[in-house]
Amino acid sequence: MLSVRGLFTSIVDNDDSYRLFCSIAASGEAQGGWENGRIAALVPPAQRALAPKIARHGADEDKHGRIFTALLRKRGLEPEPVPADTDYTMLLERAGIGLAHTRLRQDQPLTEQDIVTYLAHSRVTEQRASEQMALLMRHFAEHPEIGRAVRAISHDEDNHLAYCHEELLRLAAAGHGRAIHRALRECAHAEIRVHRDVSLAVMARMGRILRWPAATAALVRLGIHLTYLYERAYGWRRMTTLAMPERRDALGTPAPAPQTAV
């Protein structure tokens, strides 16, 4: 029977599919690290207290990119170029979500509205990341090759999501509530479309690499489309609600000692 564990195990066990998976993940994390680093450098004076937390977020993303690259090299593989239709971060930018890279390359300080846009974008995408890592945790937390990396990254993603909730609630209390609500809705609806398209592109490539039977490939596509329909009708709401997290000041405390996680 087709299962998440079975599909992902087949991807991990094959060098070509594993290389594609880790390359896509490493590239996305590295892009996120650069974006957060630039935002931390451009935070407006009224929000300077956020800068160390944003920088910590970026440092975590950079670390995740290095972890995925290390996983590849541990198997004797090198990262490969990421196909454009699997580049989640850049496709979100093209959809007008988050802060454009052209804006981040400038040295002009951001505005408070830019910070709202950044945090709303992060709230939505970190929801996805936290859920995906939770799924991997359920099936691969003790995997001899990737388990340690999965545990380390999952912990970080949960911290990132908690930080986004807390900071958006702070800004909502300061009078940005309506702008936050609007930005979250726009981000969520765009993200579920991009996630569907990227999932279809990635799984089509995995299917060709692993030579899935036509029925398996069709079933995977069906699952992606059904997930999208659920999210478009109802599931997007989980990305737009805000609640004070149990993990308070998740990115304000000193980072733990560096670990290889591989």
N, C-alpha and C positions, 0 to 999 in steps of 0.2 A: 504493500500500500504506500502511496506517495505521502511523505511526511516532511516537515521542516528539517528534522534531524537527518533524515535520509538524503534529502537534497543537499544540505550543507556539507554533510560528510563526503558526498561524492565530489563536491567542489574542492574541499580541503585535500582530499586524497590524490587529486590529479594536479600535476605541476603546472600545466598551462592554465587551468581554471583558477587555481590558487594564486598564480602570478597576476592574473587579471583582477581578481578580487582585492588582493592586497595593494595593487598599484592604484586602483580607483580609490580605495580607502585612504591610502597615504597621501594622494594628491588632494583629496577633499579636506583632510585635516590640515595639511600645510597651507592651503588657501585660507582656511578659517583662522589659522595662527597669524598669518600676515594681516588679515582684515582686523582682527582684534588688536594687534600691535599698533596699527595705524590709528585706530579709533582711540586707543589709550593715549596716544601722543597728541590727539587733536581735541580731547575733551574740553568743553567750554569751562571757563573759570567757575561758574556757579555749581558745576558738577565734578569738581576736581577730586572729591573724595572717591569717586567711582574709578578713577584712573588705575589705581593698583589692582582693583578687582578685574577690570577689563584686561589688564596686562597679564594677570594670573590666568584668566580664561584663555588668552592667546598662547601663553606658555604651555598650558595643558594640551591645546590642539597641536602645537608643534611637537610635543612629546608623543602624542598619539601617532603622528606621521612617522616619527622615527621608529616607533614600535613596529608599525606595519612594514617599514623598510627592513628592520632587523629580522622580522619573521621571514621575509623573503630570502635574505642573505644567509640566514641560518640553514636554509634548504639549498643554498647554492644558486639562487635565482636573483636576477636583477629586475628593478621596476621597469615596466613598459609604458609607452605613451598611452594616455587615457583617451579613449574615443570621445568625440565631442558630445555625442548623444547620451553618454553616461556621466557627464560632468554635472552633478547635482548643483554644486555651488554656483557655477557660471550660468547654468540655465535659470536658476532663481534670480540672478542678477538681471539677465535678459528679460525676465518677466516683470522687472521693475520692483522687485522685492529687496528690502534692505538698502544699504548705502552703496551707491555705484563706486566701482574701483576708480573711475576718473575723479570722483570727488575725494576719495581717500588719498589719492596721490598728490593732492594739493596740500599746501601748508596752512591753509586758512582754518581757524578753529571751527569746530562743529557748533551747531545750535542745540538748544534743549529739545527742539522737535526732532533733530537728527538723532539724539540719544533715545528718544521715544521710539523712533523708527528702528534703530539698532536693537533695542531691547525686545521690541515686539517680534522682530524677525528671529532673534535668538530664542525667544520663548517658544515659538512654533517649531523651529528646526531642532532645538534641544529636546522637545517632547518626542519627536521622531527618533532622535539618536538614543534617548534614554530607553524608549520602548524596544528598539532594535537590539540594544545591548542586553536588556532584560531577557529578551527571547534567547539570545546566545548564552546568557548565564544559565538559563533553565536546562539547556542541552549540552553545553560545552565548558562549563566552569571548571571541570576536572580533566579536560582533555590534555593529554601529555604535551602536545605541541603548542596549542593556542590558549589553553585555559588560564594561565597566569596573565596573559595580555587581556583577555576578555574581562577578568575580574578587575584589573587596574583601570581599564577604560570605562567600564560600566560605573564604577565608583565616581570617576570624574564627571561623567555625563549627568549623573544624578545631582552632583553638586552644581553643575552649570544650570540645570533646570531650576533648582531651588533658588539660586541667585537671581535668575530672571524673574521668578514670581515675586520675590521680596522687593527687588528694586522697582518693578512696575507698580506694585502696590504703594510704595513710597511716593512715586511720581503721581499716581492717581490721587493720593491724599493731598498732593501739592497743587492740584487743579488740572492735571492732564488726563483725567479719566476718559473724557469723550474721545480725545485723540488716540488714546491707547486702545480703546474698544474698536475704533474704526481700523486702526493699523493691524490689530490682531486678526480681525475678520478678513481683511484683504490678504494678509500673509497666509492665513490658513487655507483659503480657497485656492491661492496660487500654488502653495506647497503641495497640496494633494494632487494637483494636475501634474506638476513636475515629478513628484515621486512616482506616480503611475507611469509616466513616459520613461523615466530612467529605469524603473524596475523592468519594464518590457524590453528595453534595449539591453540591459545587463543580462537578463535571463535568456534572451534570444542568442546572445553570444555564448553563454554557458551551455545552452542546449547544443549549439554547433560543436563546441569543443568536446563535450561529453557524449555527443552522438545520441541524444535522447530520442526515443521513439516518437513518432508524430503525436501519439496519444498523450504522452507525458508532457511534451511541449505545449500542446493545446490545453491541458489541464492547468499547467502553470500560468498560462496567459489568462485563462478563465478566472483563476484565483485572484490575479492582479486586478482584473477588471471588476470583479465583485467587491473587492476591498475598496476600490475607488468609488463605486456606486454607494456603498455604505458610508464612506467618509463624506462624499458630496451631500448626501441626504441628512446625515446626522453626526457622524464621527468627528467632523471638523470642530464641533463644539468643545471637545476635550482640549483642543489647542488654544482656545480663547478664554477659558475661565482662569481666574486668579484666586489663589488661596495661600495664606501664610504657610510656608513649608515648615516641616519639623526641623530640618537642617537650617538653622539661622546663621547668617553671616558665613555662608558656605565657602565663599572665596576670599573672605577677609582674614581668616586664620592662616598661619604659616603653612606652606605646603609641606607634605611629608618628605622625608629623605628620598632622593631619586632612586628609582628601581628600574632595572632593565625590562622587567615584565615579559621576558621571552626566555 
